[in-house]
Amino acid sequence: WPMCDENCAKRPIHQGECSVFAQSKLKPTSLKRKNGMEMEPDMEIEHPIYECVTSLRVCLVMGLKPENWKVVEKMETHREERQLMEHSLHNQHNIVTFLLKHAKLAEIIPGVTEEHVTRAIDALDVNAFEIRGSFHSIRGLYPLTAMMNASCSPNTQNSIDADWVCRVRAARKIQKGEEICDTYTATLSNTLYRRKSLKNSKYFDCRCSRCADPTELGSHFSTLLCRVQGCAGYVVCKDPLNYAANWKCLKCETEMPGRDVQAEQEEWEEKIENAPKNIESQKKLLEALSLLYHPNHNMCVDVQFNLVPLLGLSKKTDLIAEAEKKLGFVENIIEVMNKVIPGMFRMRGMFLAELYTTKLFLLRSKLESKEISKSVFVRRLAGFRTILVEAKTILEFEPQGSIEASRLESVNNFLTQLDQVVADAGKILTQ
């Protein structure tokens, strides 16, 4: 069975499923494309035979830790809704039938039934959390964490380390008596997308304060521009908790059918997904979106996200002009986050680091062009320290090996360099 690497293959977590597959003498067959050609080696991990592994691990708990299986039995499964979903037959064939008939799971776990395997699948799909990795993400069941109610503007964030320990921390001050909430969707997406995603994956209609607010807590993350010529008013949903509700211009009061808004948005989401990730294509996309949507609409912000790492890469362009554009995007994204997900979230920490490096580049450019003196440079640089301190505070919560931990190393280096520059300037002034 192809694994990530030799170290991964020897990890204790794999011993359970390895014994099942070894006893049943199962192994993946070579995948072929529709034209008969062999798949690339790095695509082996996409083999459908792997689909059963996580569900198998949950089932193995029945024998290894019966008390944990009792917890799985109490988890929400939404079986009635899920059995009607189009992926139900796929799961039945690729996981349930495969484990019971081909892997002979009943020989390993006496008494295991189709209902047990189906419950494992349902419990994972409904309750599991994503465990982010360098190359792939996996899923884990954390029963206590899953007990928290959902909010699209949560007051907590969880981090899962290399040993799969989940730590939940407050992302902002939580008042006495205030409900502790987590999120189960992409918080930097608009209300239509979030509610649809939650309905399809978690089987509930989110009614949190953000979803109920037509302006998304004043961020205008879902707001359109009026299509009446010369109006330029903002168009918001009359009832965001009703999928069929019309949208209404706050200026001229012209209405748009909700189905038209949804269809248009899905069309643009596909364009954003398929657009080439280069500056020219992304700029054209942002210009087109800006004619139809509020500058803070999540699709406009998505394209700004795409542009931030691209700007400043080519030495053939006006780097200062690109840095100024980049700074505008970064500041706007942080401002939007302050409204929809205020608090010490990892994404804020990452963008604060980006804010510092962009500001530093522009400040250094002014020094090199003699637009400012060295004393002004040092004074302004010292003012950037609060940005780094906040970024450091946030990113220190993230586990080793994560992207955020890597960024933290850079932030610590920036802080050391900044403090040294300011200290050296202070020595010169006192001499």
C-alpha positions as semicolon CSV with decimal commas, in nm:
position;residue;x (nm);y (nm);z (nm)
1;W;0,000;0,000;0,000
2;P;0,164;0,330;-0,108
3;M;0,208;0,561;0,192
4;C;0,324;0,920;0,236
5;D;0,675;0,802;0,330
6;E;0,852;0,534;0,537
7;N;0,808;0,723;0,865
8;C;0,435;0,759;0,799
9;A;0,405;0,386;0,725
10;K;0,554;0,298;1,065
11;R;0,332;0,529;1,270
12;P;0,112;0,351;1,527
13;I;-0,204;0,506;1,382
14;H;-0,174;0,281;1,074
15;Q;-0,130;-0,051;1,253
16;G;-0,503;-0,113;1,290
17;E;-0,599;-0,086;0,926
18;C;-0,276;-0,253;0,814
19;S;-0,364;-0,568;1,006
20;V;-0,712;-0,573;0,847
21;F;-0,581;-0,536;0,493
22;A;-0,293;-0,779;0,550
23;Q;-0,528;-1,049;0,681
24;S;-0,767;-1,001;0,387
25;K;-0,472;-0,986;0,143
26;L;-0,610;-0,668;-0,015
27;K;-0,394;-0,419;-0,196
28;P;-0,459;-0,134;-0,442
29;T;-0,462;-0,215;-0,812
30;S;-0,296;0,018;-1,062
31;L;-0,514;0,311;-1,159
32;K;-0,560;0,390;-1,526
33;R;-0,696;0,695;-1,698
34;K;-0,996;0,672;-1,930
35;N;-0,755;0,656;-2,227
36;G;-0,584;0,352;-2,073
37;M;-0,268;0,538;-1,967
38;E;-0,119;0,477;-1,622
39;M;-0,178;0,739;-1,351
40;E;0,117;0,943;-1,225
41;P;0,284;0,797;-0,912
42;D;0,185;1,095;-0,697
43;M;-0,181;1,026;-0,779
44;E;-0,175;0,686;-0,604
45;I;-0,296;0,851;-0,284
46;E;-0,619;0,937;-0,469
47;H;-0,698;0,567;-0,517
48;P;-1,064;0,500;-0,421
49;I;-0,954;0,210;-0,201
50;Y;-0,826;0,466;0,051
51;E;-1,175;0,610;0,099
52;C;-1,255;0,346;0,358
53;V;-0,954;0,400;0,584
54;T;-1,086;0,673;0,817
55;S;-1,422;0,501;0,857
56;L;-1,237;0,176;0,928
57;R;-1,040;0,345;1,205
58;V;-1,365;0,456;1,368
59;C;-1,504;0,101;1,345
60;L;-1,187;-0,047;1,498
61;V;-1,258;0,162;1,809
62;M;-1,542;-0,084;1,880
63;G;-1,285;-0,345;1,983
64;L;-0,993;-0,128;2,093
65;K;-1,178;0,130;2,303
66;P;-1,545;0,042;2,351
67;E;-1,598;0,353;2,564
68;N;-1,503;0,568;2,265
69;W;-1,746;0,380;2,042
70;K;-2,021;0,464;2,290
71;V;-1,941;0,831;2,224
72;V;-1,965;0,772;1,848
73;E;-2,306;0,611;1,902
74;K;-2,430;0,933;2,065
75;M;-2,307;1,159;1,784
76;E;-2,550;1,323;1,544
77;T;-2,562;1,141;1,209
78;H;-2,860;1,293;1,021
79;R;-2,914;0,948;0,872
80;E;-3,262;1,025;0,739
81;E;-3,133;1,319;0,533
82;R;-2,806;1,154;0,434
83;Q;-2,964;0,838;0,293
84;L;-3,131;1,057;0,031
85;M;-2,806;1,226;-0,077
86;E;-2,645;1,132;-0,407
87;H;-2,322;1,019;-0,238
88;S;-2,509;0,759;-0,028
89;L;-2,482;0,484;-0,290
90;H;-2,115;0,572;-0,346
91;N;-2,039;0,529;0,026
92;Q;-2,239;0,206;0,036
93;H;-2,030;0,056;-0,244
94;N;-1,683;0,202;-0,177
95;I;-1,685;0,180;0,202
96;V;-1,961;-0,035;0,356
97;T;-1,961;-0,320;0,105
98;F;-1,585;-0,302;0,059
99;L;-1,509;-0,333;0,431
100;L;-1,762;-0,605;0,506
101;K;-1,734;-0,816;0,190
102;H;-1,378;-0,765;0,064
103;A;-1,185;-0,666;0,378
104;K;-1,384;-0,923;0,583
105;L;-1,410;-0,680;0,872
106;A;-1,641;-0,912;1,070
107;E;-1,346;-1,151;1,114
108;I;-1,158;-0,873;1,296
109;I;-1,454;-0,718;1,480
110;P;-1,709;-0,988;1,564
111;G;-2,062;-0,860;1,533
112;V;-1,983;-0,558;1,318
113;T;-2,272;-0,479;1,082
114;E;-2,363;-0,256;0,794
115;E;-2,528;-0,018;1,044
116;H;-2,201;0,017;1,239
117;V;-1,998;0,107;0,930
118;T;-2,266;0,347;0,808
119;R;-2,271;0,518;1,150
120;A;-1,894;0,561;1,132
121;I;-1,925;0,727;0,790
122;D;-2,210;0,953;0,905
123;A;-2,039;1,050;1,231
124;L;-1,728;1,155;1,039
125;D;-1,908;1,351;0,767
126;V;-2,129;1,538;1,015
127;N;-1,891;1,590;1,308
128;A;-1,529;1,566;1,194
129;F;-1,282;1,853;1,195
130;E;-1,021;1,918;0,930
131;I;-0,662;1,854;1,036
132;R;-0,449;2,071;0,813
133;G;-0,120;1,932;0,681
134;S;0,161;2,049;0,456
135;F;0,030;1,859;0,155
136;H;-0,298;1,694;0,251
137;S;-0,571;1,752;0,505
138;I;-0,725;1,469;0,705
139;R;-1,025;1,438;0,937
140;G;-1,054;1,376;1,308
141;L;-1,340;1,328;1,553
142;Y;-1,325;1,554;1,857
143;P;-1,652;1,498;2,047
144;L;-1,618;1,781;2,301
145;T;-1,520;2,034;2,034
146;A;-1,809;1,918;1,816
147;M;-2,054;1,997;2,096
148;M;-2,009;2,372;2,049
149;N;-2,285;2,550;1,861
150;A;-2,208;2,713;1,529
151;S;-2,157;3,080;1,454
152;C;-2,024;3,242;1,138
153;S;-1,858;3,500;1,364
154;P;-1,719;3,263;1,628
155;N;-1,540;3,356;1,948
156;T;-1,304;3,056;1,947
157;Q;-1,055;2,891;1,715
158;N;-0,914;2,541;1,733
159;S;-0,566;2,420;1,644
160;I;-0,469;2,055;1,598
161;D;-0,103;1,965;1,645
162;A;0,112;1,688;1,496
163;D;-0,003;1,444;1,767
164;W;-0,368;1,519;1,679
165;V;-0,440;1,698;2,005
166;C;-0,713;1,959;1,948
167;R;-0,682;2,279;2,149
168;V;-0,969;2,528;2,153
169;R;-0,886;2,884;2,260
170;A;-1,080;3,207;2,292
171;A;-1,015;3,429;1,992
172;R;-1,154;3,734;2,171
173;K;-1,285;3,827;2,512
174;I;-1,592;3,619;2,599
175;Q;-1,833;3,783;2,838
176;K;-1,976;3,599;3,138
177;G;-2,287;3,412;3,024
178;E;-2,198;3,444;2,654
179;E;-2,222;3,126;2,449
180;I;-1,891;2,974;2,340
181;C;-1,914;2,912;1,965
182;D;-1,709;2,754;1,689
183;T;-1,756;2,765;1,313
184;Y;-1,817;2,477;1,077
185;T;-1,775;2,657;0,747
186;A;-1,547;2,906;0,571
187;T;-1,596;3,231;0,763
188;L;-1,449;3,437;0,480
189;S;-1,732;3,347;0,245
190;N;-2,066;3,522;0,202
191;T;-2,399;3,431;0,357
192;L;-2,542;3,252;0,053
193;Y;-2,235;3,031;0,027
194;R;-2,202;2,965;0,402
195;R;-2,565;2,872;0,461
196;K;-2,574;2,648;0,153
197;S;-2,249;2,479;0,259
198;L;-2,373;2,420;0,614
199;K;-2,705;2,285;0,488
200;N;-2,532;2,043;0,251
201;S;-2,259;1,925;0,488
202;K;-2,394;1,971;0,841
203;Y;-2,769;1,953;0,766
204;F;-2,882;2,265;0,948
205;D;-2,989;2,617;0,852
206;C;-2,756;2,863;1,022
207;R;-2,945;3,147;1,192
208;C;-2,653;3,318;1,366
209;S;-2,644;3,697;1,404
210;R;-2,414;3,737;1,105
211;C;-2,629;3,524;0,874
212;A;-2,941;3,714;0,986
213;D;-2,786;4,056;0,913
214;P;-2,830;4,171;0,547
215;T;-2,505;4,372;0,573
216;E;-2,312;4,090;0,745
217;L;-2,231;4,293;1,058
218;G;-2,169;4,603;0,851
219;S;-1,903;4,443;0,632
220;H;-2,114;4,429;0,312
221;F;-1,958;4,089;0,247
222;S;-2,271;3,986;0,051
223;T;-2,376;4,324;-0,090
224;L;-2,435;4,384;-0,461
225;L;-2,432;4,708;-0,658
226;C;-2,765;4,821;-0,803
227;R;-2,805;4,730;-1,169
228;V;-3,029;5,031;-1,243
229;Q;-2,826;5,269;-1,458
230;G;-2,709;5,573;-1,263
231;C;-2,822;5,445;-0,922
232;A;-2,504;5,288;-0,774
233;G;-2,696;5,196;-0,459
234;Y;-2,624;4,895;-0,242
235;V;-2,843;4,586;-0,286
236;V;-2,898;4,356;0,013
237;C;-3,117;4,056;0,081
238;K;-3,455;4,140;0,234
239;D;-3,446;3,824;0,448
240;P;-3,107;3,645;0,450
241;L;-3,256;3,347;0,639
242;N;-3,493;3,278;0,347
243;Y;-3,314;3,128;0,046
244;A;-3,592;3,248;-0,187
245;A;-3,608;3,608;-0,059
246;N;-3,572;3,898;-0,301
247;W;-3,284;4,145;-0,287
248;K;-3,358;4,518;-0,260
249;C;-3,161;4,833;-0,343
250;L;-3,126;5,054;-0,035
251;K;-3,132;5,363;-0,258
252;C;-3,388;5,319;-0,538
253;E;-3,567;5,017;-0,382
254;T;-3,552;4,813;-0,704
255;E;-3,570;4,441;-0,628
256;M;-3,388;4,141;-0,775
257;P;-3,516;3,781;-0,751
258;G;-3,310;3,572;-0,508
259;R;-3,269;3,290;-0,760
260;D;-3,108;3,533;-1,008
261;V;-2,861;3,655;-0,743
262;Q;-2,767;3,297;-0,654
263;A;-2,726;3,192;-1,018
264;E;-2,508;3,493;-1,096
265;Q;-2,293;3,436;-0,790
266;E;-2,236;3,069;-0,874
267;E;-2,133;3,170;-1,225
268;W;-1,876;3,418;-1,092
269;E;-1,749;3,171;-0,830
270;E;-1,671;2,930;-1,113
271;K;-1,491;3,205;-1,305
272;I;-1,280;3,290;-1,000
273;E;-1,197;2,923;-0,945
274;N;-1,086;2,873;-1,306
275;A;-0,910;3,206;-1,366
276;P;-0,531;3,187;-1,417
277;K;-0,339;3,283;-1,103
278;N;-0,143;3,568;-1,255
279;I;-0,162;3,943;-1,192
280;E;-0,315;4,043;-1,525
281;S;-0,596;3,785;-1,512
282;Q;-0,676;3,854;-1,147
283;K;-0,680;4,232;-1,199
284;K;-0,923;4,198;-1,490
285;L;-1,139;3,971;-1,277
286;L;-1,144;4,223;-0,993
287;E;-1,234;4,505;-1,232
288;A;-1,527;4,305;-1,370
289;L;-1,650;4,210;-1,023
290;S;-1,626;4,570;-0,903
291;L;-1,891;4,672;-1,157
292;L;-2,143;4,432;-1,002
293;Y;-2,051;4,390;-0,636
294;H;-1,963;4,599;-0,331
295;P;-1,582;4,639;-0,298
296;N;-1,603;4,433;0,022
297;H;-1,809;4,151;-0,132
298;N;-1,640;3,824;-0,054
299;M;-1,572;3,748;-0,422
300;C;-1,387;4,080;-0,459
301;V;-1,196;4,002;-0,139
302;D;-1,118;3,651;-0,270
303;V;-0,947;3,801;-0,574
304;Q;-0,760;4,045;-0,350
305;F;-0,642;3,738;-0,155
306;N;-0,513;3,592;-0,482
307;L;-0,335;3,915;-0,578
308;V;-0,154;3,978;-0,247
309;P;0,113;3,703;-0,290
310;L;0,149;3,781;-0,663
311;L;0,219;4,153;-0,636
312;G;0,588;4,239;-0,612
313;L;0,721;3,911;-0,749
314;S;0,834;4,045;-1,088
315;K;1,130;4,285;-1,096
316;K;1,017;4,409;-1,437
317;T;0,725;4,601;-1,287
318;D;0,699;4,919;-1,083
319;L;0,758;4,758;-0,744
320;I;0,659;5,065;-0,546
321;A;0,327;5,100;-0,728
322;E;0,260;4,729;-0,680
323;A;0,351;4,750;-0,310
324;E;0,109;5,040;-0,264
325;K;-0,165;4,839;-0,435
326;K;-0,078;4,538;-0,221
327;L;-0,091;4,750;0,096
328;G;-0,440;4,868;0,003
329;F;-0,559;4,509;-0,043
330;V;-0,402;4,389;0,284
331;E;-0,549;4,679;0,484
332;N;-0,893;4,621;0,329
333;I;-0,886;4,247;0,403
334;I;-0,789;4,312;0,766
335;E;-1,066;4,574;0,796
336;V;-1,322;4,324;0,664
337;M;-1,196;4,057;0,904
338;N;-1,231;4,305;1,192
339;K;-1,604;4,314;1,117
340;V;-1,693;3,954;1,030
341;I;-1,444;3,763;1,249
342;P;-1,302;4,011;1,500
343;G;-1,037;3,865;1,728
344;M;-0,707;3,680;1,733
345;F;-0,766;3,441;1,445
346;R;-0,470;3,282;1,266
347;M;-0,563;3,448;0,938
348;R;-0,534;3,789;1,104
349;G;-0,187;3,696;1,230
350;M;-0,077;3,599;0,880
351;F;-0,206;3,921;0,728
352;L;-0,050;4,136;1,000
353;A;0,285;3,985;0,903
354;E;0,209;4,069;0,539
355;L;0,109;4,421;0,644
356;Y;0,443;4,472;0,816
357;T;0,660;4,350;0,526
358;T;0,473;4,568;0,277
359;K;0,491;4,877;0,498
360;L;0,861;4,812;0,558
361;F;0,933;4,788;0,184
362;L;0,758;5,118;0,112
363;L;0,927;5,290;0,407
364;R;1,271;5,165;0,302
365;S;1,205;5,283;-0,054
366;K;1,138;5,634;0,078
367;L;1,465;5,625;0,272
368;E;1,663;5,505;-0,030
369;S;1,512;5,779;-0,250
370;K;1,596;6,035;0,022
371;E;1,228;6,125;0,052
372;I;1,270;6,084;0,429
373;S;1,567;6,109;0,664
374;K;1,710;5,817;0,859
375;S;1,570;5,954;1,184
376;V;1,220;5,966;1,032
377;F;1,271;5,613;0,900
378;V;1,364;5,483;1,245
379;R;1,076;5,665;1,414
380;R;0,820;5,527;1,169
381;L;0,975;5,182;1,182
382;A;0,941;5,180;1,560
383;G;0,570;5,253;1,511
384;F;0,534;4,927;1,316
385;R;0,638;4,724;1,619
386;T;0,283;4,688;1,748
387;I;0,190;4,511;1,421
388;L;0,461;4,250;1,476
389;V;0,382;4,204;1,845
390;E;0,017;4,131;1,768
391;A;0,112;3,893;1,485
392;K;0,355;3,714;1,719
393;T;0,091;3,684;1,993
394;I;-0,157;3,524;1,753
395;L;0,079;3,293;1,567
396;E;0,236;3,157;1,887
397;F;-0,084;2,963;1,946
398;E;-0,036;2,758;1,629
399;P;0,128;2,412;1,636
400;Q;0,480;2,333;1,520
401;G;0,498;2,230;1,157
402;S;0,207;2,451;1,053
403;I;0,230;2,730;0,795
404;E;0,161;2,977;1,076
405;A;0,452;2,842;1,285
406;S;0,682;2,897;0,989
407;R;0,553;3,253;0,955
408;L;0,610;3,305;1,328
409;E;0,982;3,243;1,277
410;S;0,988;3,525;1,023
411;V;0,794;3,754;1,258
412;N;1,043;3,686;1,540
413;N;1,331;3,768;1,304
414;F;1,158;4,091;1,198
415;L;1,114;4,190;1,562
416;T;1,480;4,125;1,640
417;Q;1,591;4,329;1,339
418;L;1,353;4,614;1,419
419;D;1,464;4,634;1,781
420;Q;1,829;4,631;1,674
421;V;1,779;4,915;1,425
422;V;1,598;5,125;1,687
423;A;1,860;5,045;1,954
424;D;2,147;5,137;1,721
425;A;1,978;5,465;1,633
426;G;1,932;5,539;2,004
427;K;2,303;5,485;2,073
428;I;2,398;5,732;1,799
429;L;2,166;5,996;1,944
430;T;2,312;5,959;2,295
431;Q;2,675;5,980;2,183
